[in-house]
Amino acid sequence: MEQKEINVRKYPLLSGFLFGILLSGCSINQYLPEGEYLYNGSEVKIEADDEKGTADLSADVNSVLNRNTNKKYPVLGYYPIYRWYKFEEKLAEKPEKFEDKEHWGEEPIFYDDDIVDGVNTLIENRAANEGFFTNESDWTLDTVENNRTISAHYVLEVAPAYFVDSLRRVFTDSSIARRIEELQPATRIRKGDRYELEKMKAERQRWQTELRQQGYYYLQADNFLFLADTVTGDHEVDLLAKMKDDLPSNHFKPQRIARVNVYPNASGRDSTQTYGAGDTIRVGGVNVLCDDCPLRPEIIDEAFAMRAGDLYSPERHRVTLRRLANYNTFRYIAMDYEQMPGTDSLLIMHAYMEPRLKRRFEGELGLTYNSADYFGPNVRLAYVNRNLLRGAELLRIEGEYTLAQFLGQQGDTRVPISQLFGLTATLSVPRLWLPKRRKLIPRVTTSGTVIELGGKVESLRMNLARFSSDILVNGLTDLANTLEEDQEATESLALTQLRAQFGYTWSRRITKSHSLNPLSIRFQNPVVSTDEVLDLARLSNLAPGAGDGAQAGRFDRMLVFSPNYTYTFDSRLRELKTHSFFYSQFVSANVNRVSPVGTDAEMREAEISTYPLLDSDFRYYLTLSSTSQFAVRLHGGIAFPLFSDRAIVPYFDLFSIGGPNSLRGFAPRQLGPGRTVPFPNNLLTFGGFGNLLVETSFEYRHRINALLEVALFADAGNIWTYKTELSELDTDFRTDAFVGDLALDAGIGFRFDLQFLILRIDLAQPLQTPYNESLPELQLPYQDAREVPESNLRLVVAFGYPF
């Protein structure tokens, strides 16, 4: 979706609204009950003779300070409380209208002795958890009458901390003792370390995780106890690790899978008694119980990493769930275990799956508008079959149509109408179509084979009257005669594109995925009524190139063979951590055969251009707290000639920049290449495309509440041409001009979490436009550049995060 430029100065109501919000943060005193004060949080000061370890203590203690505290935001103040009271007013005035609505804002929290006393107890407990067993905390209050607030100030006095002198492990079960002894080298509790309760919890969790991997299904972290003895020594602790008394016998024994029962057609009324012996199919190491099974039994068997006779494994359990989910056939998947009657070391595994509807039709209707004042509908229809051949094959046939029509008078523009027709068929099979694939299954978590066939036609309607000077100057006699006969004559210029791709996807770990397409072929061919229409398009910059009769043009016939590989790493797929990374690397090797078409095509020889194309996307996320995050993105791409004189890159492989997920201060394709001014027709013109891309974005995100998140951001980048012609272009990348060629913007964004999607509203201000200062000295490679776009504040509406 393209952006619409908005000048905030032209909207006084918006300014008044923002000003009203600022004032509202200070206007809640009138609503507060008499004698009540808002609790404004607290702070703590630690007094210790020995500072060793107090830094960790300070962080731990501060984490409990502001519980049950009113949230106060910069500039906005207590705006959520103001909203709460406004709703109360509305409810009192019109109860029939507001009684069923969700309450606005946040309910105020008033000062209470119990709150402060409870926090004081928590502070002392946290000090003990950090090894400061001898401690005392007290508080004083700070009252601000004007603002009707009370704050608490705590002073925590601690004696020197206690340190671990010894750790003994006493386990009555010899198998448990032996296995935990094997884990001892990686222990987190060592002699001389300060006593920390969190380390002991982490050690118990580590034991549970490792023993679960060895089949101890029933073993829990809280089955282990740590006892501390502080009597002996000088501020020293002797620790004893043991298991709880009276645990059931199955907690001490590895559990082996006796049977695997799979119910692939389960519903709410299904149970293990629903099916008889005739409904059971044994394949591999599983029992498939169903009538009218949605999947072939051997396909179900391939998904299960755990079989009868195997030890219980949480990792294999997770792999099985991921494979079943990857089938995209089931709406509900559940796996549980029960003790086999009469035993304490055998489990029966049950897997229940509820199938989705096999067939589905999807539709989407939208409207598009771009900065060149083109407007029109977009229609997308799709047929989906989730289980084409009872092997979880996903077939998707999708068609689309887009119409973009100039909003002004049809005679005022060269291209009054643009249309796009597209049709794509994709078959995704959740397994590798390779010889001996059964041997490959244990080596991957999920895998798939993807076949894609598609094509699209982009069509421009050309208003010949607006091209009259180009027709006369270049001697296009047939078009001149047509125009002479009919001043409203039009011609169509279409570009047909066909593509076919075959490849594989696989993943061994949840954070890493791979995609390899050894066969990828794209073909494009212009469709015109006469060669002169194509010549006119080239000469008038609708399809630059071939202007001197030698160079290849964008609308020449191209056949591109481009095998490609994509590697993706995303640490966010694991549990939330302070530092998270995302990295995607796309590599393709392209061989492009360019066959001239149009006037004098026989005078020009076909040309073969080989070019690798690289696209790298790196993102880093620093989680500062549960409500704050800093995010950085670096994105770059390049297509460069290899074994050929220049890179002839079809425009569907070229890069563009700008828009909601790029430089938000600029419309899509408003920038580049280099310092070029954008073209007035933003539909299919060459302006705004390049074969070298550099962009970066920075964001600080702060969550206000469950609904609203605010972000401060800055973006920078541009696109360039690089070795696309035999001679240098003004749009080529140059290291000495790199900084001056960068476009910059900054702004503020608001993200509304609506549960089912995130609505994003960004306000972005361009700070540097590379075509402003250098425009008078730049000899543009193409004609008819429009005036430099204004650098006003831009409003961007989009869905989801920008990165």
C-alpha positions in Angstrom: 0.0 0.0 0.0 1.4 3.4 -0.9 1.5 6.3 1.4 -0.5 9.5 1.3 1.3 12.7 2.1 -0.3 14.7 4.9 0.8 18.2 6.2 -0.1 18.2 9.9 -0.1 22.0 9.9 -3.2 21.9 7.7 -5.2 20.0 10.4 -5.8 22.2 13.4 -8.3 19.7 14.8 -5.4 17.1 15.1 -3.2 19.7 16.8 -6.1 20.5 19.2 -6.6 16.8 20.0 -3.0 16.3 20.8 -3.0 19.4 23.0 -6.1 18.2 24.8 -4.4 14.9 25.6 -1.4 16.7 27.1 -3.7 18.8 29.4 -5.8 15.8 30.5 -2.8 14.2 32.2 -2.9 17.0 34.8 -6.6 17.2 35.4 -7.5 14.3 37.6 -7.4 15.9 41.1 -11.0 17.0 40.7 -12.0 13.3 40.5 -10.1 12.0 43.5 -12.2 11.1 46.6 -11.5 13.4 49.6 -8.7 12.1 51.8 -7.4 9.7 49.2 -3.9 9.9 47.7 -2.5 8.2 44.6 0.3 5.8 45.3 3.2 7.2 43.2 5.6 4.3 43.6 8.8 4.0 45.7 12.6 3.8 45.7 15.0 1.9 47.9 18.4 2.6 49.3 20.7 -0.2 50.3 23.1 0.3 53.2 25.9 -2.3 53.6 29.3 -2.5 55.2 30.5 -4.8 52.4 29.4 -3.8 48.9 30.2 -7.2 47.4 27.0 -8.6 45.7 24.8 -5.6 46.4 24.6 -4.7 42.7 22.6 -8.0 42.0 20.6 -7.3 45.2 19.7 -3.8 44.0 18.4 -5.1 40.7 16.4 -7.9 42.4 14.9 -5.5 45.0 14.0 -2.8 42.5 12.0 -5.4 40.5 9.4 -5.5 43.2 9.2 -1.9 44.1 6.4 -0.5 41.9 3.8 -3.2 42.2 0.3 -1.9 42.8 1.6 1.5 41.5 -0.2 4.0 39.3 1.5 4.3 35.9 2.6 7.8 35.0 3.7 8.5 31.5 6.0 11.3 30.2 4.0 14.3 29.0 0.6 12.4 29.3 0.8 12.1 33.1 -2.0 10.0 34.6 -4.0 9.9 31.4 -5.3 6.3 31.9 -6.8 7.3 35.3 -8.4 10.3 33.6 -9.9 8.0 31.0 -11.2 5.8 33.9 -13.1 8.7 35.5 -14.4 9.9 32.2 -16.0 6.5 31.6 -17.5 6.6 35.1 -19.1 10.0 34.3 -20.5 8.6 31.0 -21.8 5.5 32.8 -23.6 7.7 35.4 -25.2 9.9 32.8 -26.2 7.1 30.4 -26.1 3.7 32.1 -28.2 2.0 29.4 -25.5 3.0 26.8 -22.3 2.3 28.7 -23.1 -0.5 31.2 -22.2 -3.3 28.6 -19.1 -1.6 27.3 -15.5 -2.4 28.4 -14.2 0.1 30.9 -11.8 2.8 29.6 -8.4 3.5 31.1 -7.0 2.2 34.4 -8.6 2.2 37.8 -6.6 4.5 40.3 -4.6 2.8 43.1 -4.7 4.7 46.3 -2.1 4.7 49.0 -2.6 2.0 51.7 -0.4 1.0 54.6 -0.9 -2.7 53.6 0.6 -2.1 50.2 3.8 -0.5 51.6 4.1 -3.1 54.3 3.8 -5.9 51.8 6.5 -4.4 49.6 8.7 -4.0 52.7 8.3 -7.8 53.4 9.1 -8.6 49.7 12.3 -6.5 50.0 13.5 -8.4 53.0 12.7 -11.7 51.3 14.6 -10.8 48.2 17.6 -9.9 50.3 17.5 -13.3 51.9 17.2 -15.0 48.5 20.4 -13.2 47.5 22.3 -14.5 50.5 21.9 -11.5 52.8 20.2 -13.5 55.6 20.7 -10.8 58.2 18.7 -7.8 56.9 16.2 -5.2 58.0 14.1 -2.8 55.9 12.1 0.3 56.9 10.3 3.1 55.1 9.3 6.8 55.2 6.6 8.5 53.2 6.7 11.6 50.9 3.4 13.3 50.5 2.7 15.9 47.7 -0.5 17.8 48.6 -0.8 19.7 45.3 -0.7 16.5 43.2 -2.4 14.3 45.8 0.3 11.7 45.7 2.3 9.7 48.2 5.6 7.9 47.5 7.5 5.5 49.7 11.2 5.6 50.4 12.8 2.3 51.7 16.1 1.8 53.5 17.4 -1.8 53.5 20.3 -2.5 55.9 22.1 -5.8 55.2 25.0 -7.6 56.9 27.7 -9.4 54.8 26.3 -12.0 52.5 26.7 -15.8 53.0 28.8 -17.9 50.5 28.6 -21.6 49.6 31.1 -23.7 51.5 30.0 -27.1 50.3 27.3 -28.9 48.3 26.4 -32.6 49.0 24.0 -34.6 46.9 22.3 -37.5 48.7 19.9 -39.5 46.6 18.5 -42.8 47.7 18.0 -44.0 44.1 21.3 -45.1 42.6 20.3 -44.5 39.0 19.2 -40.9 39.7 22.4 -40.3 41.7 24.6 -41.7 38.9 22.9 -39.5 36.2 23.1 -36.3 38.3 26.7 -37.0 39.1 27.4 -37.1 35.3 25.8 -33.6 35.1 28.0 -32.2 37.9 30.7 -30.6 35.6 28.2 -28.1 34.3 26.7 -27.3 37.7 25.8 -23.7 38.5 26.5 -23.9 42.2 30.2 -23.9 43.2 32.2 -23.5 46.4 32.9 -19.8 47.1 29.9 -18.5 45.2 27.4 -16.2 47.0 24.2 -18.0 48.0 21.5 -17.3 45.4 18.1 -18.9 45.4 17.7 -18.5 41.7 20.8 -20.5 41.0 19.3 -23.4 43.0 16.0 -23.2 41.1 18.0 -23.1 37.8 20.0 -26.2 38.9 16.8 -28.1 39.7 15.3 -27.2 36.3 18.5 -28.3 34.6 18.3 -31.7 36.3 14.7 -32.0 35.3 15.5 -31.1 31.6 18.4 -33.5 31.4 16.7 -36.4 33.1 13.5 -35.9 31.0 15.7 -36.4 27.9 16.7 -39.8 29.4 13.1 -40.9 29.7 12.2 -39.8 33.2 8.7 -38.6 32.2 7.3 -38.1 35.7 10.3 -36.4 37.3 9.7 -32.7 38.2 12.1 -29.9 39.3 10.2 -29.5 42.6 10.9 -33.2 43.4 14.4 -32.0 44.5 15.1 -30.1 47.7 18.0 -27.9 48.7 18.6 -27.6 52.5 20.9 -24.9 53.9 23.0 -25.0 57.1 24.4 -21.6 58.2 25.4 -22.7 61.7 29.0 -23.5 61.0 31.6 -21.2 59.5 31.8 -17.4 59.1 29.0 -16.4 56.8 29.2 -19.8 55.0 26.5 -22.1 53.9 26.6 -25.9 53.6 24.0 -27.1 51.1 22.4 -30.5 50.9 20.5 -31.7 47.8 18.0 -34.5 48.1 14.7 -35.7 46.8 11.4 -35.4 48.5 10.1 -38.2 50.6 7.3 -40.5 49.6 7.5 -39.9 45.8 5.7 -42.5 43.6 8.0 -45.2 42.2 7.5 -44.1 38.6 9.3 -40.9 39.4 12.5 -42.9 39.7 12.3 -45.0 36.5 12.8 -44.1 32.8 9.5 -44.6 30.9 9.4 -46.6 27.7 6.6 -46.2 25.1 4.6 -49.5 25.0 2.1 -48.4 22.3 1.4 -45.3 20.1 -2.3 -44.9 19.3 -3.1 -42.3 16.7 -6.7 -40.9 16.2 -6.4 -38.8 13.0 -10.1 -38.2 12.7 -10.9 -37.4 16.2 -13.8 -35.3 17.4 -15.3 -34.4 20.8 -17.1 -37.7 21.1 -14.2 -39.9 20.1 -12.5 -42.1 22.7 -10.3 -45.2 22.8 -13.4 -47.3 22.9 -15.0 -45.9 19.8 -13.0 -48.0 17.4 -12.8 -51.8 17.1 -10.0 -54.1 15.9 -11.1 -53.7 12.3 -10.5 -49.9 12.5 -6.9 -50.3 13.6 -4.0 -50.2 11.1 -0.6 -50.9 12.3 2.2 -49.2 10.3 5.8 -48.7 11.3 5.7 -48.2 15.1 2.2 -46.7 15.5 -1.4 -47.8 15.6 -3.7 -45.7 13.4 -7.3 -45.9 14.6 -10.0 -44.3 12.5 -12.7 -44.9 9.9 -12.5 -42.7 6.8 -9.0 -41.6 7.6 -8.1 -38.2 6.2 -4.5 -39.2 5.6 -2.9 -42.3 4.3 -1.5 -44.3 7.3 2.1 -44.3 6.0 2.0 -40.5 5.8 0.9 -40.4 9.5 3.7 -42.8 10.4 6.3 -40.4 8.9 5.3 -37.6 11.3 6.0 -39.6 14.5 9.5 -39.4 15.8 8.6 -41.6 18.8 7.7 -45.2 18.2 6.7 -48.2 20.3 9.8 -49.4 22.2 11.5 -46.0 22.4 12.2 -44.2 25.7 10.1 -41.1 26.3 11.8 -38.0 24.8 10.4 -34.5 25.1 12.5 -33.5 22.1 10.9 -36.2 19.9 7.5 -35.2 21.3 8.1 -31.6 20.1 9.4 -32.8 16.7 6.2 -34.9 16.2 4.0 -31.9 17.1 5.9 -29.7 14.6 5.6 -32.3 11.8 1.9 -32.7 12.4 1.4 -29.0 12.4 3.5 -28.7 9.2 1.0 -31.0 7.5 -1.5 -28.1 7.6 -4.3 -30.6 7.6 -5.4 -30.5 11.3 -7.1 -27.7 13.2 -6.5 -29.5 16.6 -3.5 -31.7 17.7 -3.1 -33.1 21.2 -0.7 -35.7 22.6 -0.8 -37.2 26.0 0.5 -40.2 27.9 -1.0 -42.7 30.4 0.6 -45.3 32.6 0.2 -48.8 31.2 -1.9 -50.7 33.7 0.1 -53.0 36.0 3.5 -51.3 35.3 5.5 -48.4 36.6 7.8 -47.9 33.6 5.6 -48.2 30.5 3.6 -45.5 28.8 0.8 -45.5 26.3 1.0 -42.5 24.0 -2.2 -41.1 22.5 -2.4 -38.6 19.7 -5.6 -36.9 18.8 -6.1 -34.8 15.6 -9.2 -33.1 14.3 -9.0 -32.4 10.5 -9.7 -29.1 8.9 -12.1 -28.6 6.1 -10.4 -30.0 3.0 -11.4 -27.3 0.6 -11.8 -23.6 1.0 -12.3 -20.6 -1.2 -10.8 -17.3 -0.2 -11.4 -13.8 -1.5 -10.0 -10.3 -0.9 -11.2 -7.0 -2.3 -9.3 -3.8 -1.8 -8.6 -0.4 -3.2 -5.2 1.0 -4.1 -4.0 4.5 -4.4 -0.5 5.8 -5.2 1.3 9.1 -5.1 0.9 9.6 -8.9 -2.9 9.9 -8.4 -3.9 6.5 -9.7 -6.8 4.8 -8.0 -8.5 1.5 -8.5 -9.7 -1.9 -7.1 -7.7 -5.0 -6.4 -9.4 -8.4 -6.4 -7.8 -11.6 -5.2 -9.5 -15.0 -5.3 -8.0 -18.4 -4.2 -9.0 -22.0 -4.1 -7.3 -24.1 -1.4 -7.2 -27.9 -1.1 -5.4 -29.0 2.1 -5.2 -32.7 1.3 -5.2 -33.2 -2.4 -4.0 -36.8 -2.6 -4.6 -37.8 1.1 -0.9 -37.1 1.7 -1.3 -33.6 3.3 -0.6 -32.0 -0.1 -1.6 -28.3 -0.1 -2.8 -27.0 -3.4 -3.4 -23.3 -3.8 -4.6 -21.7 -7.0 -4.7 -17.9 -6.8 -5.8 -15.3 -9.2 -5.6 -11.5 -9.0 -6.7 -8.5 -10.9 -5.6 -4.9 -10.3 -6.9 -1.8 -12.1 -5.2 1.6 -11.6 -6.9 4.5 -13.3 -5.8 8.1 -13.4 -8.1 10.3 -11.3 -7.8 13.4 -13.5 -8.9 13.9 -17.1 -7.9 10.9 -19.3 -6.3 13.2 -21.8 -4.1 14.8 -19.2 -1.8 11.8 -18.7 0.2 9.6 -21.0 -1.0 6.4 -19.3 -4.6 6.7 -18.2 -5.2 3.1 -17.2 -2.9 0.2 -16.0 -4.1 -3.3 -15.4 -2.6 -6.4 -13.9 -3.8 -10.0 -14.4 -2.2 -12.8 -12.5 -2.6 -16.6 -11.9 -0.5 -18.8 -9.7 -0.7 -22.5 -8.8 1.4 -23.8 -5.9 1.6 -27.4 -4.7 3.3 -27.8 -1.2 4.0 -31.4 -0.1 5.3 -31.8 3.5 8.1 -34.2 2.7 11.1 -34.4 0.4 10.5 -35.9 -3.0 13.9 -37.5 -3.1 15.1 -41.1 -3.4 15.3 -42.9 -0.1 13.6 -40.1 1.7 12.7 -42.4 4.6 16.4 -42.3 5.6 16.3 -38.5 5.6 13.3 -38.2 7.8 15.2 -38.7 11.2 17.7 -36.0 10.2 15.1 -33.2 9.8 12.4 -31.8 11.9 10.2 -30.6 9.1 10.6 -30.8 5.3 8.7 -30.0 2.2 8.7 -30.0 -1.6 7.2 -27.0 -3.4 6.2 -26.7 -7.1 5.0 -23.3 -8.4 3.7 -22.3 -11.8 2.5 -18.8 -12.4 2.1 -16.0 -14.8 0.9 -12.4 -15.0 0.3 -9.8 -17.6 0.9 -6.1 -16.9 -0.9 -3.8 -19.4 -0.6 -0.1 -20.0 -3.0 1.9 -22.1 -1.2 4.7 -23.9 -2.9 7.9 -24.8 -1.2 8.7 -28.2 -2.1 12.4 -28.2 0.2 12.9 -25.2 3.0 11.2 -27.2 2.6 13.3 -30.3 6.0 15.1 -30.1 7.8 11.8 -29.5 6.0 10.2 -32.5 6.9 13.1 -34.8 10.5 13.5 -33.7 11.3 9.8 -34.0 9.4 9.3 -37.3 6.9 6.7 -36.1 4.8 7.0 -39.3 2.2 4.3 -38.5 1.4 5.8 -35.1 1.4 9.3 -36.7 -1.2 8.2 -39.2 -3.3 6.6 -36.5 -3.2 9.7 -34.5 -4.1 11.8 -37.5 -7.2 9.7 -38.1 -8.3 9.8 -34.4 -7.0 12.3 -31.9 -8.3 10.1 -29.0 -6.6 6.9 -30.3 -4.9 4.7 -27.7 -2.5 1.7 -27.9 -1.8 -1.0 -25.4 1.6 -2.1 -24.2 1.6 -5.4 -22.2 4.4 -7.4 -20.6 3.8 -11.1 -20.1 5.7 -13.0 -17.4 5.7 -16.7 -16.8 7.6 -18.6 -14.1 8.1 -22.2 -13.0 9.9 -23.2 -9.8 10.7 -26.5 -8.1 12.4 -26.8 -4.7 12.8 -28.1 -1.2 12.4 -26.7 2.3 13.7 -28.2 5.5 14.5 -27.4 9.1 16.5 -29.3 11.7 16.1 -26.8 14.5 13.3 -24.5 15.3 15.4 -21.4 14.8 16.9 -22.4 11.4 15.3 -23.1 8.1 16.5 -23.7 4.6 15.0 -23.3 1.1 16.6 -24.6 -2.1 15.1 -24.2 -5.5 17.4 -26.0 -8.0 14.9 -25.3 -10.8 13.7 -21.7 -11.3 12.8 -20.3 -14.7 11.3 -16.9 -15.5 10.3 -15.7 -19.0 9.0 -12.3 -20.0 7.8 -11.1 -23.4 6.3 -7.8 -24.6 3.0 -7.9 -26.4 2.2 -4.9 -28.7 0.1 -4.4 -31.8 3.1 -3.0 -33.8 6.8 -2.6 -33.3 6.4 1.2 -33.2 4.4 0.9 -30.0 7.4 -0.7 -28.3 9.7 1.9 -29.8 7.5 4.7 -28.5 7.5 3.2 -25.0 11.3 3.0 -25.0 11.8 6.5 -26.3 9.4 8.0 -23.9 10.8 6.3 -20.7 7.9 3.9 -20.1 10.5 1.2 -20.9 14.0 2.7 -20.9 16.7 0.9 -22.9 17.5 0.1 -26.5 17.5 3.8 -27.2 20.8 3.7 -29.1 19.9 0.5 -30.9 22.5 -1.5 -29.0 21.6 -1.8 -25.3 19.0 -4.2 -24.0 15.7 -2.7 -22.9 13.4 -3.5 -20.1 10.7 -4.7 -22.5 13.0 -7.0 -24.5 12.3 -10.8 -24.4 14.1 -12.4 -21.5 14.6 -16.0 -20.4 16.1 -16.2 -16.9 17.4 -19.4 -15.3 17.9 -18.6 -11.6 18.5 -21.5 -9.1 18.4 -20.0 -5.6 18.9 -20.8 -1.9 17.6 -19.0 1.3 18.9 -19.5 4.8 16.9 -18.1 7.7 17.9 -17.9 11.4 15.4 -16.5 14.0 16.3 -16.8 17.7 12.9 -15.2 18.6 11.3 -18.6 17.9 12.7 -19.8 21.2 11.9 -18.3 24.6 12.2 -14.6 25.0 15.7 -13.5 25.7 17.5 -10.2 26.2 19.3 -10.4 22.9 17.5 -11.8 19.9 18.6 -12.0 16.3 17.1 -12.5 12.9 19.2 -13.2 9.8 18.0 -14.1 6.3 20.4 -14.7 3.3 19.1 -15.1 -0.2 21.5 -16.2 -3.0 20.6 -16.8 -6.6 22.8 -17.5 -9.6 21.1 -16.0 -12.7 21.7 -16.5 -16.4 19.6 -14.1 -18.5 19.3 -14.6 -22.2 18.0 -11.3 -23.7 16.5 -11.5 -27.2 15.9 -8.1 -28.9 12.3 -7.4 -30.1 10.8 -4.5 -32.0 12.1 -2.4 -34.9 15.5 -3.5 -36.2 15.5 -6.4 -33.8 17.3 -8.5 -36.4 20.1 -6.0 -36.4 20.9 -6.6 -32.8 22.3 -9.8 -31.4 21.0 -11.7 -28.4 23.0 -11.1 -25.3 23.6 -13.4 -22.3 24.1 -11.8 -18.9 25.1 -13.8 -15.8 24.7 -12.1 -12.5 24.6 -13.4 -8.9 21.9 -11.7 -6.8 22.5 -11.4 -3.0 19.9 -10.1 -0.5 20.8 -10.0 3.2 18.5 -9.0 6.0 19.9 -8.7 9.6 17.9 -7.7 12.6 18.8 -7.3 16.3 16.4 -6.9 19.2 17.5 -5.8 22.6 14.8 -6.4 25.2 15.4 -3.8 27.9 12.3 -4.8 30.0 8.9 -6.3 29.7 7.7 -3.1 28.1 10.7 -1.7 26.3 12.7 -2.9 23.3 15.4 -1.5 21.0 15.4 -2.9 17.4 17.9 -2.5 14.5 17.6 -3.6 10.9 20.3 -3.7 8.2 19.2 -4.7 4.8 21.3 -4.8 1.6 21.2 -6.4 -1.8 23.2 -6.4 -5.0 23.1 -8.0 -8.5 26.5 -7.7 -10.2 27.9 -9.0 -13.5 29.9 -12.2 -13.5 31.5 -13.6 -16.7 29.7 -10.9 -18.6 30.2 -7.2 -19.4 27.2 -5.9 -17.6 24.2 -7.1 -15.4 21.0 -7.0 -17.4 18.5 -7.5 -14.6 14.8 -7.9 -15.3 12.8 -5.4 -13.3 11.1 -8.1 -11.2 14.6 -8.8 -9.8 15.4 -5.1 -9.2 15.2 -3.4 -5.8 13.1 -0.5 -4.7 12.9 1.5 -1.5 10.4 3.5 0.5 7.0 2.7 2.0 5.6 1.3 5.3 8.3 -1.4 5.7 11.3 0.6 4.4 12.0 4.3 4.5 8.7 5.5 6.0 9.3 9.2 5.2 9.1 8.4 1.4 6.5 6.8 -0.8 7.4 3.5 -2.5 9.8 4.1 -5.4 10.0 7.8 -4.6 13.8 7.4 -4.1 16.5 6.5 -6.6 18.3 5.3 -8.3 21.0 7.5 -6.8 20.0 11.2 -6.9 17.4 10.8 -9.6 14.1 12.7 -9.2 11.1 10.4 -9.2 8.9 10.1 -12.3 5.3 11.4 -12.5 3.9 8.0 -13.5 4.6 5.7 -10.6 3.0 2.6 -12.2 5.6 0.8 -14.4 8.2 3.4 -15.0 11.9 2.6 -14.6 12.4 5.3 -12.0 12.7 4.0 -8.5 14.4 0.7 -9.4 18.1 -0.3 -9.0 20.3 -3.3 -8.7 22.1 -2.2 -5.5 20.2 -1.5 -2.2 21.4 -0.3 1.2 18.9 0.6 4.0 18.8 0.6 7.8 16.2 1.3 10.5 16.3 2.0 14.2 13.4 1.7 16.6 12.8 2.2 20.3 9.5 0.5 21.2 7.7 1.2 24.5 4.5 -0.6 25.4 2.1 1.7 27.2 -0.5 -0.9 28.0 -2.0 -4.1 26.4 -3.5 -2.1 23.6 -1.0 0.7 22.7 2.7 0.7 21.9 4.7 3.8 21.0 7.9 3.8 18.9 10.5 6.3 18.0 12.3 5.5 14.7 14.8 6.6 12.1 15.4 5.2 8.6 18.2 5.7 6.1 19.1 4.2 2.7 18.8 4.4 -1.1 19.2 2.3 -4.2 21.7 2.7 -7.1 22.6 1.2 -10.4 25.8 -0.8 -10.6 27.5 -2.0 -13.8 24.2 -2.2 -15.7 25.6 -0.5 -18.8 29.0 -0.5 -20.6 29.5 3.2 -19.7 29.0 4.9 -16.4 25.7 6.4 -15.4 25.0 9.3 -13.1 22.8 6.9 -11.1 25.8 4.5 -10.4 27.0 3.8 -6.9 30.1 5.7 -5.9 31.8 5.4 -2.5 32.8 9.0 -2.3 29.2 10.1 -2.8 27.6 7.4 -0.6 26.7 9.6 2.5 25.3 12.4 0.3 23.1 9.9 -1.6 21.4 8.6 1.5 17.9 9.6 2.3 17.0 10.0 6.0 13.8 10.2 7.9 12.7 10.0 11.5 9.4 9.9 13.3 7.0 8.5 15.9 4.8 5.5 15.5 1.7 4.1 17.3 0.9 0.4 17.3 -2.5 -0.9 18.3 -2.6 -4.5 19.3 -6.0 -5.7 18.3 -5.2 -9.3 19.2 -5.9 -10.6 15.7 -3.7 -8.1 14.1 -1.5 -5.0 14.8 -2.6 -1.7 13.3 0.4 0.6 12.8 0.2 4.4 12.4 3.6 6.1 11.7 4.3 9.8 11.4 7.6 10.2 9.5 9.5 13.4 8.6 12.1 13.3 5.8 15.3 14.8 7.0 17.5 14.5 4.0 16.5 14.0 0.3 19.4 13.3 -1.9 17.9 14.9 -5.0 17.4 18.3 -3.4 20.9 19.9 -3.3 22.5 18.2 -6.2 19.6 18.4 -8.7 20.9 21.5 -10.6 24.2 19.9 -11.3 22.9 16.5 -12.2 22.4 15.5 -15.8 19.4 13.1 -15.5 19.7 9.9 -17.5 16.0 10.0 -18.4 13.7 12.9 -19.3 10.4 14.2 -18.0 11.3 14.1 -14.3 8.7 15.7 -12.2 9.2 18.5 -9.6 11.0 17.5 -6.4 8.4 16.1 -4.0 7.7 18.2 -0.9 9.3 17.0 2.3 6.2 17.2 4.5 5.4 15.0 7.4 4.0 11.7 6.1 1.3 9.6 7.6 1.8 5.8 7.1 -1.0 3.3 7.9 0.0 -0.3 7.8 -0.4 -3.7 9.5 2.2 -5.5 11.6 5.7 -4.4 12.6 8.0 -2.8 10.0 10.6 -5.4 10.9 
